[in-house]
Amino acid sequence: MKRIFTLIFSIALATPLWSDSAADPVLVVKPIDQWRADPKVQLDAIDIDLNDFIWLARPVVVFADSPNDPRLREQIELLAARSDVLAERDVVVLIDSNPDANSDIRRKLRPRGFMLVLIGKDGGVKLRKPFPWDVRELSRVIDKMPLRQQEIRDKRNAGR
């Protein structure tokens, strides 16, 4: 009986060594990689570190106390309708509609109800709005930023 138990126990321990799953490592996709693959994607802000986007993207964070908030729905529709304009300006859209999750972004930016926050590539808060904003208005604010002005000049000079 001891031999059978030992044999079964040995096989059970050795099985993971023979398994194909050891050859297939778990692939973890970071939010920044998701955004790079599809600049028009809207990401859930719950597990995102804003520091991952410094000097790479301009996060637009949309907060609401519920996913059913009509202002949240309106804002998502406004951003999705002109996602190409946002992608051209290196904007990543982050959505946090769960105050109970108490995400790092929510603790850092401290929204009250619905709020739209634009964060620059330097990591600083550039704009806060308590109501939905159109992409045209948002892009005007971005286009006035010194770093965006430099990006426009660099693109213009590269075309020469």
Secondary structure, DSSP 4 states (H G I P E B T S, - for coil): -HHHHHHHHHHHHHHHHH-GGGTSPPPPPPHHHHHHH-TT-EEESTT--GGGGTTT-EEEEEE-SSTT-HHHHHHHHHHHHTHHHHHHTTEEEEEE--GGG--HHHHHH---SSEEEEE-TTS-EEEEESS---HHHHHHHHHTSHHHHHHHHHHHHHT-
